[in-house]
Amino acid sequence: MRGSPSTGADDLLRHLVMEPKTSLAGVFAHELRNALSPARAALELLQRREAGNEALQPALRTMDRSFVAALQTIDRFVDAQRIVDGTVKLQIGPLELTSIVEQAIALARPMLAERGQRVTKNLDGDPIVVSDSTRSAQVLAQLIENASVNAPEGAAIELEASASGEQVDVIVREPVPREEGFNTADALEALRAPAHTRGLALATARRLMALQHGALDARINAESRRAEFVVSMPQSSAPAAASATQSRPESSAQSPSEPSALDRVLASEASARAPQRILLVDDNQAVRNIYREALEELGYDVTLASNGEDALRAVEGSVPEVALIDVHLPTLNGYQVARALRARHPSSGIKLIMLSGMTLDDDMVRLSKNAGFDHCIDKSAGPKAIDTLLRP
């Protein structure tokens, strides 16, 4: 059974209500993802076609990093808005501090690797803390990145935990002494990290820790003059829950990078197999054209439709293996198209993937499942993310 009997129109209304489109962050997120979607696809096409052009690789890598930074900034705007207005959803429970720290270091690793830096850890016996694993890891990653910005290449950033009573303090310590003029009162407002991860600005991170009954503060070590950023979390006597990062929909803010030799081998193998047939439904002509070109180069057989009625007519003669469906379509919206496809072709086995420029969260995933979608993906994630999803 695929969900409630609500209509696709009802689903779209809930979709629109849950998206913070009345905020500036929500409006920008939706419009910018839509605008960046065809450009991201075009970049992936260039990366594949020019993989052997060494002279062009620096420019392509620069474009790639810029796309990732822009898309991560969009995600952070929406995240920050939800944190500020109190609508962010947290999954708080007892967790091993080690699991949070490892997630944080993984988020900061690209920046640390670029600067030849490392993190040294002293976790005081791995205490159990009460926290949201993913959100606390984002906060710690932000602090590690800020320390990286203020440290020389090759430096070691110290991360230390100390448990006392009902509280655990996690300290991220910068390796270089601060100048006398460093103002700890302004530090949390003033410092910003580069957009290498999904980390939050520190002022927002402070609010996020408060929502978890924790705290984030800054201080200067009186002896060493080194800046220390302290995340405080409640300590738990209960056993830790299973440690795992929270499942998220396919994100736009992951670098596609230039195709590797393995990518090219897989693409060659894919082209040797019978191509999967894809129906792409989107009312944006630029998206339709560039996605078809990129997906066909990856070995797929692509049919286009610009609205829901055309999509339903296109499958009458032959049902494709996959349908990529934009949510915001004229007349019939994406939810309605998905429901109609499931009703008309119940035994076809067609895989339905929702494309959206809106923020994909747990509520959006639930609505998409209720409508009959198998997956949902950020429209600006690019054709390579779709290929990864479909590849056996």
Secondary structure as UniProt FT lines:
FT   HELIX           8..18
FT   TURN            21..22
FT   HELIX           24..49
FT   TURN            50..52
FT   HELIX           54..56
FT   HELIX           57..85
FT   STRAND          92..96
FT   HELIX           97..114
FT   TURN            115..116
FT   STRAND          118..122
FT   TURN            124..125
FT   STRAND          128..132
FT   HELIX           133..149
FT   TURN            153..154
FT   STRAND          156..164
FT   TURN            165..166
FT   STRAND          167..177
FT   TURN            180..181
FT   HELIX           184..190
FT   TURN            195..196
FT   HELIX           202..211
FT   TURN            212..213
FT   STRAND          215..220
FT   TURN            222..224
FT   STRAND          226..235
FT   HELIX           261..272
FT   STRAND          277..281
FT   HELIX           285..297
FT   TURN            298..299
FT   STRAND          301..305
FT   HELIX           308..317
FT   STRAND          322..326
FT   HELIX           334..344
FT   TURN            346..347
FT   STRAND          351..356
FT   HELIX           362..371
FT   STRAND          375..378
FT   HELIX           379..381
FT   HELIX           383..390
//
